[in-house]
Structures are given as structure tokens and as C-alpha cells.
Amino acid sequence: MVKFKVFFLFLAFSVLFLSNSVAQCAMCRATLETNVSNGSQEQLASTLNFGIMYLFAAPYLLVATVGFVWYKQSKKAKEQQ
């Protein structure tokens, strides 16, 4: 149970601090390089980074939610036996 809590604590901290990381795929980098001439690089860059991190985190959150529900259901089934 302690490992379970530590895992979710780690997951919560990593989700909270995703906005601080800077990551870009090749296509996003190319989009930024072409839009530098507009002068709106900072806003576009932050928006793209947020989108990338959202797409990165969504599957992990989905799997964590399914795992949590599965864990609760199995625990409930064991208690009923």
C-alpha cells in the first residue's frame, strides 16, 4: 500500500510540474521556426509545449485511472469473499 501511495504521489508531482519542462517534436520545432517572423514566438511556443505535454500525459493518466479502478474492484471482491 505504501508503494501505491508513493507512486501516485510521484505521478501527481510530475503532472503538476509538466508545464516547466520544455520538449518539442520535430514537426512542432519546424512550425515554430516558420512562425518566428510573426513575432508571436513566445505565445506559440508555450502553447505548443502545453499541447505536447498534454498528449504525453493523457495516456498515462488513463492507464493510472483504469489501474486504480481495477485495484479498488479487486479489493472489494476480496472483502466480499
C-alpha positions as CSV (number, residue, x, y, z in Angstrom):
1,M,0.0,0.0,0.0
2,V,2.9,2.3,0.7
3,K,4.4,1.7,-2.7
4,F,1.0,2.5,-4.2
5,K,0.8,5.9,-2.4
6,V,4.4,6.8,-3.3
7,F,3.6,6.0,-7.0
8,F,0.6,8.3,-7.0
9,L,2.4,11.0,-5.1
10,F,5.2,10.8,-7.7
11,L,2.6,10.9,-10.5
12,A,0.9,13.9,-9.0
13,F,4.1,15.9,-8.7
14,S,5.1,15.0,-12.2
15,V,1.8,16.1,-13.6
16,L,1.9,19.4,-11.6
17,F,5.4,20.3,-13.0
18,L,4.8,19.2,-16.6
19,S,4.5,22.9,-17.6
20,N,8.0,23.6,-16.5
21,S,9.5,21.1,-18.9
22,V,10.5,22.1,-22.4
23,A,10.0,19.5,-25.1
24,Q,9.3,19.7,-28.8
25,C,8.9,17.2,-31.6
26,A,10.4,17.8,-35.0
27,M,7.1,18.9,-36.5
28,C,6.5,21.4,-33.7
29,R,10.0,22.7,-34.0
30,A,9.5,23.3,-37.7
31,T,6.2,25.1,-37.0
32,L,8.0,27.4,-34.5
33,E,10.8,28.1,-36.9
34,T,8.4,29.1,-39.7
35,N,6.4,31.4,-37.3
36,V,9.3,33.2,-35.8
37,S,8.9,36.0,-38.3
38,N,5.5,36.9,-36.9
39,G,6.9,38.0,-33.5
40,S,4.5,35.7,-31.6
41,Q,7.1,33.0,-30.9
42,E,6.7,33.1,-27.1
43,Q,3.0,32.5,-27.1
44,L,3.1,29.9,-29.8
45,A,6.0,28.1,-28.2
46,S,4.3,27.9,-24.8
47,T,1.0,26.7,-26.5
48,L,2.8,24.0,-28.4
49,N,4.7,22.8,-25.4
50,F,1.5,22.6,-23.4
51,G,-0.1,20.6,-26.2
52,I,2.8,18.2,-26.3
53,M,2.8,17.7,-22.6
54,Y,-1.0,17.1,-22.6
55,L,-0.6,14.5,-25.3
56,F,2.2,12.9,-23.4
57,A,0.4,12.8,-20.0
58,A,-3.1,11.7,-21.2
59,P,-2.4,8.0,-21.8
60,Y,-0.5,7.7,-18.5
61,L,-3.4,9.2,-16.6
62,L,-5.9,7.0,-18.4
63,V,-3.9,3.9,-17.6
64,A,-3.5,5.0,-14.0
65,T,-7.2,5.6,-13.6
66,V,-8.1,2.2,-15.1
67,G,-5.5,0.6,-12.8
68,F,-6.9,2.4,-9.7
69,V,-10.5,1.3,-10.5
70,W,-9.3,-2.3,-11.1
71,Y,-7.4,-2.3,-7.8
72,K,-10.5,-1.0,-5.9
73,Q,-12.8,-3.6,-7.6
74,S,-10.4,-6.4,-6.8
75,K,-10.1,-5.2,-3.2
76,K,-13.8,-5.0,-2.9
77,A,-14.2,-8.6,-4.3
78,K,-11.7,-10.0,-1.8
79,E,-13.6,-8.3,1.1
80,Q,-16.8,-9.9,0.0
81,Q,-15.3,-13.4,-0.1
